[in-house]
Amino acid sequence: MKENSTSLMEYFIIGQNTDSVASEHLSEDRTLGRVKTCFWLPNGRKDVAEYCQTCDRCQKANRATGNKFGMMVQIQEPKSPLEIFHMDWVPATPPGGDRS
């Protein structure tokens, strides 16, 4: 937990509404909506935003992070061999068929 005004209880409440199985690490707005249905937090929007920005799973699951779809990002042309590496990240997939 970061050293700020967020109490341990507030951090726990936000975590339960972000990290639980039903929450699926939703966007900041949807997480705040879930928190607001049962609790009032004095700095709710700021605390939820901070929690989601520091949560690795939220960053990976939330489509709003990173570059927008359709916007091309120019890659610098390498000046020497092996200067730039590219990797495709494939998440773990469940085994299927008879090859498990």
N, CA, C and O atoms as a printed pandas DataFrame, in Angstrom:
     atom_number atom_name residue_name chain_id  residue_number  x_coord  y_coord  z_coord
0              1         N          MET        A               1    0.832   -1.185    0.000
1              2        CA          MET        A               1    0.000    0.000    0.000
2              3         C          MET        A               1    0.871    1.241    0.000
3              4         O          MET        A               1    1.871    1.294    0.716
4              5         N          LYS        A               2    0.516    2.221   -0.776
5              6        CA          LYS        A               2    1.292    3.444   -0.849
6              7         C          LYS        A               2    1.055    4.284    0.391
7              8         O          LYS        A               2    0.013    4.195    1.040
8              9         N          GLU        A               3    2.047    5.100    0.701
9             10        CA          GLU        A               3    1.931    6.014    1.830
10            11         C          GLU        A               3    1.148    7.241    1.376
11            12         O          GLU        A               3    1.717    8.157    0.782
12            13         N          ASN        A               4   -0.132    7.260    1.648
13            14        CA          ASN        A               4   -0.948    8.425    1.330
14            15         C          ASN        A               4   -2.151    8.422    2.261
15            16         O          ASN        A               4   -2.138    7.762    3.300
16            17         N          SER        A               5   -3.174    9.147    1.893
17            18        CA          SER        A               5   -4.332    9.288    2.766
18            19         C          SER        A               5   -5.257    8.075    2.747
19            20         O          SER        A               5   -6.181    8.003    3.557
20            21         N          THR        A               6   -5.037    7.133    1.854
21            22        CA          THR        A               6   -5.901    5.963    1.766
22            23         C          THR        A               6   -5.661    5.058    2.963
23            24         O          THR        A               6   -4.541    4.602    3.196
24            25         N          SER        A               7   -6.722    4.803    3.717
25            26        CA          SER        A               7   -6.586    3.932    4.885
26            27         C          SER        A               7   -6.550    2.474    4.444
27            28         O          SER        A               7   -6.885    2.143    3.306
28            29         N          LEU        A               8   -6.143    1.623    5.355
29            30        CA          LEU        A               8   -6.074    0.195    5.063
30            31         C          LEU        A               8   -7.461   -0.348    4.712
31            32         O          LEU        A               8   -7.586   -1.190    3.823
32            33         N          MET        A               9   -8.501    0.125    5.399
33            34        CA          MET        A               9   -9.863   -0.333    5.121
34            35         C          MET        A               9  -10.305    0.092    3.721
35            36         O          MET        A               9  -10.906   -0.702    2.997
36            37         N          GLU        A              10  -10.016    1.334    3.333
37            38        CA          GLU        A              10  -10.376    1.795    1.994
38            39         C          GLU        A              10   -9.641    0.986    0.930
39            40         O          GLU        A              10  -10.225    0.613   -0.088
40            41         N          TYR        A              11   -8.373    0.721    1.166
41            42        CA          TYR        A              11   -7.566   -0.076    0.239
42            43         C          TYR        A              11   -8.157   -1.476    0.103
43            44         O          TYR        A              11   -8.214   -2.021   -1.000
44            45         N          PHE        A              12   -8.597   -2.058    1.216
45            46        CA          PHE        A              12   -9.206   -3.386    1.211
46            47         C          PHE        A              12  -10.514   -3.374    0.422
47            48         O          PHE        A              12  -10.765   -4.279   -0.374
48            49         N          ILE        A              13  -11.341   -2.363    0.635
49            50        CA          ILE        A              13  -12.629   -2.256   -0.061
50            51         C          ILE        A              13  -12.408   -2.155   -1.572
51            52         O          ILE        A              13  -13.071   -2.844   -2.347
52            53         N          ILE        A              14  -11.487   -1.305   -1.981
53            54        CA          ILE        A              14  -11.207   -1.155   -3.413
54            55         C          ILE        A              14  -10.654   -2.459   -3.971
55            56         O          ILE        A              14  -11.043   -2.886   -5.058
56            57         N          GLY        A              15   -9.751   -3.092   -3.233
57            58        CA          GLY        A              15   -9.171   -4.358   -3.676
58            59         C          GLY        A              15  -10.217   -5.439   -3.848
59            60         O          GLY        A              15  -10.164   -6.200   -4.814
60            61         N          GLN        A              16  -11.169   -5.523   -2.927
61            62        CA          GLN        A              16  -12.216   -6.536   -3.024
62            63         C          GLN        A              16  -13.116   -6.296   -4.231
63            64         O          GLN        A              16  -13.654   -7.245   -4.801
64            65         N          ASN        A              17  -13.282   -5.053   -4.618
65            66        CA          ASN        A              17  -14.121   -4.736   -5.770
66            67         C          ASN        A              17  -13.335   -4.714   -7.076
67            68         O          ASN        A              17  -13.905   -4.456   -8.136
68            69         N          THR        A              18  -12.050   -4.978   -7.011
69            70        CA          THR        A              18  -11.217   -5.052   -8.211
70            71         C          THR        A              18  -10.692   -6.457   -8.417
71            72         O          THR        A              18  -10.717   -6.977   -9.532
72            73         N          ASP        A              19  -10.212   -7.077   -7.340
73            74        CA          ASP        A              19   -9.496   -8.345   -7.440
74            75         C          ASP        A              19  -10.377   -9.580   -7.332
75            76         O          ASP        A              19   -9.913  -10.680   -7.632
76            77         N          SER        A              20  -11.629   -9.439   -6.917
77            78        CA          SER        A              20  -12.474  -10.618   -6.755
78            79         C          SER        A              20  -12.767  -11.252   -8.116
79            80         O          SER        A              20  -12.625  -10.608   -9.155
80            81         N          VAL        A              21  -13.172  -12.503   -8.094
81            82        CA          VAL        A              21  -13.428  -13.245   -9.332
82            83         C          VAL        A              21  -14.498  -12.553  -10.174
83            84         O          VAL        A              21  -14.380  -12.504  -11.398
84            85         N          ALA        A              22  -15.527  -12.025   -9.543
85            86        CA          ALA        A              22  -16.619  -11.392  -10.278
86            87         C          ALA        A              22  -16.223  -10.040  -10.869
87            88         O          ALA        A              22  -16.866   -9.569  -11.807
88            89         N          SER        A              23  -15.187   -9.415  -10.340
89            90        CA          SER        A              23  -14.812   -8.069  -10.784
90            91         C          SER        A              23  -14.001   -8.055  -12.066
91            92         O          SER        A              23  -14.168   -7.157  -12.891
92            93         N          GLU        A              24  -13.137   -9.023  -12.246
93            94        CA          GLU        A              24  -12.352   -9.172  -13.472
94            95         C          GLU        A              24  -11.492   -7.961  -13.804
95            96         O          GLU        A              24  -11.227   -7.723  -14.983
96            97         N          HIS        A              25  -11.049   -7.197  -12.835
97            98        CA          HIS        A              25  -10.174   -6.038  -13.049
98            99         C          HIS        A              25  -10.755   -5.107  -14.111
99           100         O          HIS        A              25  -10.157   -4.888  -15.164
100          101         N          LEU        A              26  -11.920   -4.572  -13.809
101          102        CA          LEU        A              26  -12.627   -3.693  -14.732
102          103         C          LEU        A              26  -11.975   -2.318  -14.773
103          104         O          LEU        A              26  -10.972   -2.079  -14.101
104          105         N          SER        A              27  -12.541   -1.429  -15.551
105          106        CA          SER        A              27  -12.018   -0.073  -15.666
106          107         C          SER        A              27  -12.218    0.684  -14.357
107          108         O          SER        A              27  -12.936    0.231  -13.466
108          109         N          GLU        A              28  -11.574    1.838  -14.256
109          110        CA          GLU        A              28  -11.693    2.662  -13.054
110          111         C          GLU        A              28  -13.149    3.047  -12.794
111          112         O          GLU        A              28  -13.612    2.980  -11.656
112          113         N          ASP        A              29  -13.870    3.447  -13.837
113          114        CA          ASP        A              29  -15.261    3.883  -13.665
114          115         C          ASP        A              29  -16.150    2.746  -13.171
115          116         O          ASP        A              29  -16.974    2.948  -12.279
116          117         N          ARG        A              30  -15.990    1.562  -13.737
117          118        CA          ARG        A              30  -16.824    0.429  -13.318
118          119         C          ARG        A              30  -16.456   -0.021  -11.907
119          120         O          ARG        A              30  -17.332   -0.401  -11.131
120          121         N          THR        A              31  -15.165    0.019  -11.568
121          122        CA          THR        A              31  -14.748   -0.334  -10.213
122          123         C          THR        A              31  -15.317    0.670   -9.226
123          124         O          THR        A              31  -15.814    0.281   -8.169
124          125         N          LEU        A              32  -15.252    1.955   -9.552
125          126        CA          LEU        A              32  -15.808    2.985   -8.675
126          127         C          LEU        A              32  -17.313    2.781   -8.510
127          128         O          LEU        A              32  -17.842    2.949   -7.411
128          129         N          GLY        A              33  -18.002    2.424   -9.586
129          130        CA          GLY        A              33  -19.436    2.156   -9.498
130          131         C          GLY        A              33  -19.744    1.003   -8.558
131          132         O          GLY        A              33  -20.703    1.070   -7.790
132          133         N          ARG        A              34  -18.935   -0.062   -8.610
133          134        CA          ARG        A              34  -19.131   -1.201   -7.709
134          135         C          ARG        A              34  -18.891   -0.792   -6.262
135          136         O          ARG        A              34  -19.634   -1.196   -5.367
136          137         N          VAL        A              35  -17.855    0.007   -6.033
137          138        CA          VAL        A              35  -17.548    0.452   -4.671
138          139         C          VAL        A              35  -18.682    1.322   -4.144
139          140         O          VAL        A              35  -19.095    1.172   -2.994
140          141         N          LYS        A              36  -19.189    2.231   -4.974
141          142        CA          LYS        A              36  -20.228    3.172   -4.546
142          143         C          LYS        A              36  -21.549    2.497   -4.193
143          144         O          LYS        A              36  -22.349    3.071   -3.455
144          145         N          THR        A              37  -21.797    1.285   -4.705
145          146        CA          THR        A              37  -23.063    0.623   -4.389
146          147         C          THR        A              37  -23.161    0.248   -2.915
147          148         O          THR        A              37  -24.262    0.119   -2.381
148          149         N          CYS        A              38  -22.021    0.074   -2.254
149          150        CA          CYS        A              38  -22.043   -0.360   -0.852
150          151         C          CYS        A              38  -21.287    0.557    0.100
151          152         O          CYS        A              38  -21.518    0.506    1.308
152          153         N          PHE        A              39  -20.394    1.392   -0.411
153          154        CA          PHE        A              39  -19.532    2.185    0.463
154          155         C          PHE        A              39  -19.428    3.614   -0.032
155          156         O          PHE        A              39  -19.660    3.909   -1.204
156          157         N          TRP        A              40  -19.071    4.497    0.898
157          158        CA          TRP        A              40  -18.730    5.868    0.552
158          159         C          TRP        A              40  -17.292    6.082    0.982
159          160         O          TRP        A              40  -16.945    5.854    2.141
160          161         N          LEU        A              41  -16.461    6.517    0.058
161          162        CA          LEU        A              41  -15.068    6.808    0.362
162          163         C          LEU        A              41  -14.838    8.296    0.134
163          164         O          LEU        A              41  -15.260    8.831   -0.891
164          165         N          PRO        A              42  -14.177    8.975    1.068
165          166        CA          PRO        A              42  -13.997   10.423    0.940
166          167         C          PRO        A              42  -13.284   10.839   -0.352
167          168         O          PRO        A              42  -13.647   11.844   -0.962
168          169         N          ASN        A              43  -12.295   10.088   -0.761
169          170        CA          ASN        A              43  -11.556   10.383   -1.995
170          171         C          ASN        A              43  -11.686    9.208   -2.952
171          172         O          ASN        A              43  -10.698    8.758   -3.532
172          173         N          GLY        A              44  -12.902    8.715   -3.113
173          174        CA          GLY        A              44  -13.138    7.483   -3.850
174          175         C          GLY        A              44  -12.564    7.456   -5.248
175          176         O          GLY        A              44  -11.844    6.523   -5.604
176          177         N          ARG        A              45  -12.870    8.465   -6.050
177          178        CA          ARG        A              45  -12.409    8.468   -7.444
178          179         C          ARG        A              45  -10.884    8.463   -7.510
179          180         O          ARG        A              45  -10.304    7.713   -8.295
180          181         N          LYS        A              46  -10.236    9.281   -6.707
181          182        CA          LYS        A              46   -8.772    9.363   -6.715
182          183         C          LYS        A              46   -8.154    8.055   -6.235
183          184         O          LYS        A              46   -7.181    7.576   -6.817
184          185         N          ASP        A              47   -8.719    7.474   -5.171
185          186        CA          ASP        A              47   -8.169    6.239   -4.615
186          187         C          ASP        A              47   -8.338    5.061   -5.570
187          188         O          ASP        A              47   -7.428    4.245   -5.717
188          189         N          VAL        A              48   -9.503    4.971   -6.223
189          190        CA          VAL        A              48   -9.731    3.888   -7.186
190          191         C          VAL        A              48   -8.797    4.059   -8.382
191          192         O          VAL        A              48   -8.228    3.079   -8.865
192          193         N          ALA        A              49   -8.635    5.283   -8.862
193          194        CA          ALA        A              49   -7.740    5.533   -9.998
194          195         C          ALA        A              49   -6.313    5.135   -9.649
195          196         O          ALA        A              49   -5.627    4.507  -10.455
196          197         N          GLU        A              50   -5.867    5.495   -8.461
197          198        CA          GLU        A              50   -4.507    5.150   -8.031
198          199         C          GLU        A              50   -4.339    3.638   -7.912
199          200         O          GLU        A              50   -3.313    3.089   -8.316
200          201         N          TYR        A              51   -5.345    2.969   -7.359
201          202        CA          TYR        A              51   -5.273    1.510   -7.209
202          203         C          TYR        A              51   -5.187    0.838   -8.581
203          204         O          TYR        A              51   -4.347   -0.036   -8.798
204          205         N          CYS        A              52   -6.054    1.248   -9.499
205          206        CA          CYS        A              52   -6.082    0.630  -10.827
206          207         C          CYS        A              52   -4.804    0.919  -11.613
207          208         O          CYS        A              52   -4.350    0.073  -12.384
208          209         N          GLN        A              53   -4.224    2.097  -11.428
209          210        CA          GLN        A              53   -2.999    2.441  -12.149
210          211         C          GLN        A              53   -1.797    1.668  -11.632
211          212         O          GLN        A              53   -0.817    1.504  -12.359
212          213         N          THR        A              54   -1.846    1.191  -10.395
213          214        CA          THR        A              54   -0.725    0.436   -9.835
214          215         C          THR        A              54   -0.962   -1.067   -9.876
215          216         O          THR        A              54   -0.084   -1.835   -9.483
216          217         N          CYS        A              55   -2.127   -1.504  -10.341
217          218        CA          CYS        A              55   -2.451   -2.934  -10.406
218          219         C          CYS        A              55   -2.012   -3.488  -11.763
219          220         O          CYS        A              55   -2.500   -3.048  -12.804
220          221         N          ASP        A              56   -1.104   -4.440  -11.747
221          222        CA          ASP        A              56   -0.579   -5.022  -12.983
222          223         C          ASP        A              56   -1.682   -5.701  -13.789
223          224         O          ASP        A              56   -1.739   -5.549  -15.009
224          225         N          ARG        A              57   -2.555   -6.446  -13.122
225          226        CA          ARG        A              57   -3.630   -7.155  -13.835
226          227         C          ARG        A              57   -4.632   -6.183  -14.448
227          228         O          ARG        A              57   -5.147   -6.434  -15.537
228          229         N          CYS        A              58   -4.914   -5.074  -13.762
229          230        CA          CYS        A              58   -5.824   -4.071  -14.332
230          231         C          CYS        A              58   -5.218   -3.482  -15.604
231          232         O          CYS        A              58   -5.925   -3.279  -16.591
232          233         N          GLN        A              59   -3.930   -3.209  -15.584
233          234        CA          GLN        A              59   -3.271   -2.630  -16.744
234          235         C          GLN        A              59   -3.304   -3.578  -17.934
235          236         O          GLN        A              59   -3.447   -3.142  -19.076
236          237         N          LYS        A              60   -3.171   -4.879  -17.667
237          238        CA          LYS        A              60   -3.195   -5.852  -18.758
238          239         C          LYS        A              60   -4.610   -6.119  -19.254
239          240         O          LYS        A              60   -4.812   -6.344  -20.447
240          241         N          ALA        A              61   -5.597   -6.096  -18.352
241          242        CA          ALA        A              61   -6.968   -6.444  -18.716
242          243         C          ALA        A              61   -7.741   -5.271  -19.305
243          244         O          ALA        A              61   -8.651   -5.474  -20.109
244          245         N          ASN        A              62   -7.397   -4.065  -18.921
245          246        CA          ASN        A              62   -8.155   -2.898  -19.337
246          247         C          ASN        A              62   -7.747   -2.481  -20.742
247          248         O          ASN        A              62   -6.575   -2.198  -20.989
248          249         N          ARG        A              63   -8.687   -2.439  -21.648
249          250        CA          ARG        A              63   -8.397   -2.075  -23.036
250          251         C          ARG        A              63   -8.019   -0.608  -23.188
251          252         O          ARG        A              63   -7.428   -0.223  -24.196
252          253         N          ALA        A              64   -8.351    0.207  -22.206
253          254        CA          ALA        A              64   -8.087    1.641  -22.322
254          255         C          ALA        A              64   -6.615    1.985  -22.128
255          256         O          ALA        A              64   -6.213    3.115  -22.405
256          257         N          THR        A              65   -5.805    1.048  -21.664
257          258        CA          THR        A              65   -4.393    1.336  -21.464
258          259         C          THR        A              65   -3.638    1.163  -22.773
259          260         O          THR        A              65   -4.076    0.428  -23.658
260          261         N          GLY        A              66   -2.525    1.828  -22.890
261          262        CA          GLY        A              66   -1.700    1.694  -24.089
262          263         C          GLY        A              66   -2.193    2.584  -25.214
263          264         O          GLY        A              66   -3.031    3.460  -25.003
264          265         N          ASN        A              67   -1.675    2.359  -26.394
265          266        CA          ASN        A              67   -2.054    3.150  -27.564
266          267         C          ASN        A              67   -3.450    2.761  -28.032
267          268         O          ASN        A              67   -3.877    1.617  -27.878
268          269         N          LYS        A              68   -4.144    3.721  -28.597
269          270        CA          LYS        A              68   -5.482    3.474  -29.120
270          271         C          LYS        A              68   -5.382    2.605  -30.368
271          272         O          LYS        A              68   -4.405    2.677  -31.113
272          273         N          PHE        A              69   -6.399    1.788  -30.584
273          274        CA          PHE        A              69   -6.430    0.959  -31.771
274          275         C          PHE        A              69   -6.495    1.843  -33.006
275          276         O          PHE        A              69   -7.169    2.873  -33.012
276          277         N          GLY        A              70   -5.794    1.435  -34.038
277          278        CA          GLY        A              70   -5.810    2.164  -35.288
278          279         C          GLY        A              70   -4.773    3.258  -35.389
279          280         O          GLY        A              70   -4.513    3.753  -36.485
280          281         N          MET        A              71   -4.175    3.650  -34.287
281          282        CA          MET        A              71   -3.161    4.692  -34.326
282          283         C          MET        A              71   -1.800    4.039  -34.538
283          284         O          MET        A              71   -1.350    3.240  -33.716
284          285         N          MET        A              72   -1.167    4.375  -35.620
285          286        CA          MET        A              72    0.133    3.797  -35.932
286          287         C          MET        A              72    1.220    4.498  -35.123
287          288         O          MET        A              72    1.200    5.716  -34.946
288          289         N          VAL        A              73    2.155    3.709  -34.645
289          290        CA          VAL        A              73    3.287    4.237  -33.908
290          291         C          VAL        A              73    4.530    3.932  -34.730
291          292         O          VAL        A              73    4.811    2.775  -35.044
292          293         N          GLN        A              74    5.262    4.967  -35.073
293          294        CA          GLN        A              74    6.436    4.774  -35.909
294          295         C          GLN        A              74    7.562    4.161  -35.082
295          296         O          GLN        A              74    7.871    4.631  -33.987
296          297         N          ILE        A              75    8.167    3.111  -35.618
297          298        CA          ILE        A              75    9.288    2.447  -34.968
298          299         C          ILE        A              75   10.560    2.962  -35.618
299          300         O          ILE        A              75   10.663    3.021  -36.843
300          301         N          GLN        A              76   11.526    3.334  -34.788
301          302        CA          GLN        A              76   12.785    3.822  -35.345
302          303         C          GLN        A              76   13.471    2.719  -36.136
303          304         O          GLN        A              76   13.487    1.555  -35.735
304          305         N          GLU        A              77   14.029    3.109  -37.254
305          306        CA          GLU        A              77   14.740    2.152  -38.090
306          307         C          GLU        A              77   16.062    1.790  -37.413
307          308         O          GLU        A              77   16.817    2.676  -37.014
308          309         N          PRO        A              78   16.343    0.495  -37.282
309          310        CA          PRO        A              78   17.595    0.103  -36.617
310          311         C          PRO        A              78   18.811    0.526  -37.439
311          312         O          PRO        A              78   18.785    0.522  -38.670
312          313         N          LYS        A              79   19.860    0.886  -36.734
313          314        CA          LYS        A              79   21.091    1.306  -37.398
314          315         C          LYS        A              79   22.097    0.165  -37.500
315          316         O          LYS        A              79   23.060    0.248  -38.263
316          317         N          SER        A              80   21.875   -0.901  -36.731
317          318        CA          SER        A              80   22.766   -2.061  -36.781
318          319         C          SER        A              80   21.937   -3.323  -36.560
319          320         O          SER        A              80   20.833   -3.243  -36.022
320          321         N          PRO        A              81   22.452   -4.496  -36.967
321          322        CA          PRO        A              81   21.716   -5.746  -36.759
322          323         C          PRO        A              81   21.471   -6.012  -35.271
323          324         O          PRO        A              81   22.303   -5.682  -34.426
324          325         N          LEU        A              82   20.337   -6.604  -34.970
325          326        CA          LEU        A              82   19.932   -6.989  -33.611
326          327         C          LEU        A              82   19.796   -5.805  -32.655
327          328         O          LEU        A              82   19.870   -5.974  -31.438
328          329         N          GLU        A              83   19.598   -4.615  -33.203
329          330        CA          GLU        A              83   19.417   -3.443  -32.350
330          331         C          GLU        A              83   18.002   -3.414  -31.761
331          332         O          GLU        A              83   17.802   -2.949  -30.639
332          333         N          ILE        A              84   17.035   -3.908  -32.518
333          334        CA          ILE        A              84   15.643   -3.925  -32.064
334          335         C          ILE        A              84   15.133   -5.355  -32.090
335          336         O          ILE        A              84   15.314   -6.076  -33.071
336          337         N          PHE        A              85   14.493   -5.757  -30.999
337          338        CA          PHE        A              85   13.875   -7.081  -30.907
338          339         C          PHE        A              85   12.371   -6.895  -30.796
339          340         O          PHE        A              85   11.910   -5.939  -30.172
340          341         N          HIS        A              86   11.612   -7.783  -31.384
341          342        CA          HIS        A              86   10.158   -7.766  -31.271
342          343         C          HIS        A              86    9.715   -9.108  -30.731
343          344         O          HIS        A              86   10.223  -10.150  -31.146
344          345         N          MET        A              87    8.765   -9.086  -29.800
345          346        CA          MET        A              87    8.247  -10.324  -29.217
346          347         C          MET        A              87    6.729  -10.293  -29.240
347          348         O          MET        A              87    6.119   -9.247  -29.017
348          349         N          ASP        A              88    6.126  -11.429  -29.506
349          350        CA          ASP        A              88    4.681  -11.581  -29.402
350          351         C          ASP        A              88    4.395  -12.274  -28.081
351          352         O          ASP        A              88    4.948  -13.337  -27.798
352          353         N          TRP        A              89    3.538  -11.677  -27.279
353          354        CA          TRP        A              89    3.175  -12.261  -25.986
354          355         C          TRP        A              89    1.876  -13.033  -26.148
355          356         O          TRP        A              89    0.860  -12.463  -26.547
356          357         N          VAL        A              90    1.898  -14.313  -25.847
357          358        CA          VAL        A              90    0.723  -15.164  -25.930
358          359         C          VAL        A              90    0.405  -15.635  -24.518
359          360         O          VAL        A              90    1.238  -16.284  -23.886
360          361         N          PRO        A              91   -0.784  -15.320  -24.014
361          362        CA          PRO        A              91   -1.124  -15.765  -22.655
362          363         C          PRO        A              91   -1.266  -17.282  -22.595
363          364         O          PRO        A              91   -1.453  -17.943  -23.617
364          365         N          ALA        A              92   -1.174  -17.809  -21.403
365          366        CA          ALA        A              92   -1.325  -19.256  -21.222
366          367         C          ALA        A              92   -2.713  -19.672  -21.695
367          368         O          ALA        A              92   -3.711  -19.032  -21.362
368          369         N          THR        A              93   -2.767  -20.732  -22.461
369          370        CA          THR        A              93   -4.043  -21.234  -22.952
370          371         C          THR        A              93   -4.279  -22.622  -22.384
371          372         O          THR        A              93   -3.326  -23.367  -22.153
372          373         N          PRO        A              94   -5.529  -22.976  -22.156
373          374        CA          PRO        A              94   -5.803  -24.300  -21.599
374          375         C          PRO        A              94   -5.468  -25.390  -22.612
375          376         O          PRO        A              94   -5.631  -25.189  -23.815
376          377         N          PRO        A              95   -5.003  -26.535  -22.137
377          378        CA          PRO        A              95   -4.717  -27.630  -23.063
378          379         C          PRO        A              95   -6.012  -28.112  -23.708
379          380         O          PRO        A              95   -7.081  -28.054  -23.100
380          381         N          GLY        A              96   -5.908  -28.576  -24.916
381          382        CA          GLY        A              96   -7.105  -29.029  -25.603
382          383         C          GLY        A              96   -6.897  -30.358  -26.294
383          384         O          GLY        A              96   -5.769  -30.739  -26.604
384          385         N          GLY        A              97   -7.978  -31.054  -26.533
385          386        CA          GLY        A              97   -7.944  -32.316  -27.265
386          387         C          GLY        A              97   -7.119  -33.384  -26.574
387          388         O          GLY        A              97   -7.043  -33.440  -25.347
388          389         N          ASP        A              98   -6.500  -34.233  -27.390
389          390        CA          ASP        A              98   -5.714  -35.348  -26.868
390          391         C          ASP        A              98   -4.267  -34.964  -26.602
391          392         O          ASP        A              98   -3.472  -35.819  -26.214
392          393         N          ARG        A              99   -3.906  -33.712  -26.799
393          394        CA          ARG        A              99   -2.516  -33.305  -26.639
394          395         C          ARG        A              99   -2.208  -32.784  -25.240
395          396         O          ARG        A              99   -1.142  -32.204  -25.035
396          397         N          SER        A             100   -3.079  -32.966  -24.297
397          398        CA          SER        A             100   -2.871  -32.416  -22.963
398          399         C          SER        A             100   -1.914  -33.212  -22.213
399          400         O          SER        A             100   -1.615  -32.895  -21.062
